[in-house]
């Protein structure tokens, strides 16, 4: 059992898969992604809508892209997590498959269906069957470096996906934004690394507060990618069930469920560093009600990043660290995902 979150020797014994190392490299991957070159994509069609399709950690990258770029894109954009595509998907749809492994069966099936519907197609990933198919049928493919578990490749996949959208002309140059966010995350990493002691490490404090609790993450609707990613990271890294909901909607329903003290759950409020007056009021009101009816003091997450992308990925990085520190407190290696592996194996077998 881990004696302290400052005991680096004990941490290294638990972290056999070196997930902590992968999280440490998160900002570096983002800086590297800023150097992707846009592809020479010649399409006579201007898309009327955009679909980003992925599963698991790859879909998290699609979520971040949507939250980051939706105000810069003038056509509807949606994230799909299902091989059954919506009816509106057709020849005027830009369909981008987002799959780090390139082997996810649902993504491959959706990609095949998109091609049958004569969509404008593109893909990002590290290789696999998806790259092979794209090469064969001459579909644009932007390759990222391989060798990571998909959830650790988030920053690379965000960068590649953004540059692919730039290649199709649906957004302007994204590379300065990637680089700025990468530099902000390098600063945040310096405050959260395992070498930073508990006395000065906010992520370690949050992990200790969450030990033995079910995390319930709340953030603004426009930052939904952060909350979903955190829920998934607690599942995959900490091996814990967590949940999330969005504000202000949660103040109109879920807040009622906190009536009566529940010591097994703890709310985590994830803030944006640039909240409007109305948004700040929503947080203050929600927090006050949690304290009054639930007798609970919520945890609050702020990172101080100021760029549009950094304001999303700063909290993502913070909660990534929290999820691995919580895993170490529980004595579990964050990297292996037996359940996911079994699901993917059985899902593939049952489709044959």
C-alpha positions, 0 to 999 in steps of 0.5 A: 500500500502506498505510504504517501503520494510523495513517495516516488519509489512506491509510486513507480512500483504501482505504476508499472505501465508508466501512465504517469509518464504519459500524462507528463508528456501530454503538453509535449505531444500538444506542442509537437502537434502544432508542427503538423502541416495541413494536407493538400486536400482538393475538394470541390465540395463545401461541407454543409455539416461535419461529423466527427466519429470515434469511440473511447479516448479517440472520441474524447479528442472529438469532443474537445475539437467540438468545444474548442472550434464550434464558434469558428465553424459556420456549419453544424458539427456533431460527435457520433459514438455509434456505427449507425450514422444519423440520416442527415449524413450524406454527400455534403457531410465532411465525415472524419474518423478519429481512431488512435488505433485504427482498429476500432470496429465501430469506427471502421463500420461507420467509416465504411457506411460514410463512404457508401453514402458518398460523404467527404471523408478523412481520418486521423490516427496512428495506423491500423486498418483505418490507415490501410483503407484510406491509402487504398481508396485515397482518403486523406489520413493524418498520422500521429505517433504510435505506441500509446494507449488511446487515452494518453494520445488525446493531445496528439489527436486533438492536434491532428484533428484540428489540422485536418479540419484546417486542411478542408478549409472549415477553420483557419490556421489552428497551429498557433492555438495548439502551440499556445495551449501546449506552453500553458500546459507545460506551466500547469504540469510544473505544478502537478508532477509527482515530484511536486510535494503534497504541500504544493500540489493541488492535484494530490490534495484533490485525489486525497479528498476523493479517496473512498468517494464517487466523484461527481463532476460538474462543468458548464455545457460549453466544456462538456468535453472536460467533464466526460473525459474526467469521468472516463479517466476515473474509470480507466485510470482509477478503476472507479465509477464516476459520473458527470452533469452539466450546468446550468441544467443540473441546477434544474434537476440533479441538484435535488438528488443531493438532499440529505448528507451522502458521504459516499459522493463528492461533487467536483466543480470544474471552472473556466478561467474566463466565466461570464458574470452569469456563469459565475452566478450559476456556479455560486448558486449551485455551490450554495445549494449543495452546501445547504441541502447536501451538507457537502463542500464541493471540490473546485478546479481552476487552472488559470489557462487563458487560451481557448484550447488551454481553458479546456485542456488545462482542466483535462490535464489537472484531472488526468493527474488526479485520476492517476494519484487516486489510482496510486492511493488505491494501489492499482496500476492505471494502465491495464484495461482488462474490461475494455480489452475483453469487450473489444475482443467479444464485440469483434468475435460476435460480429463475425 
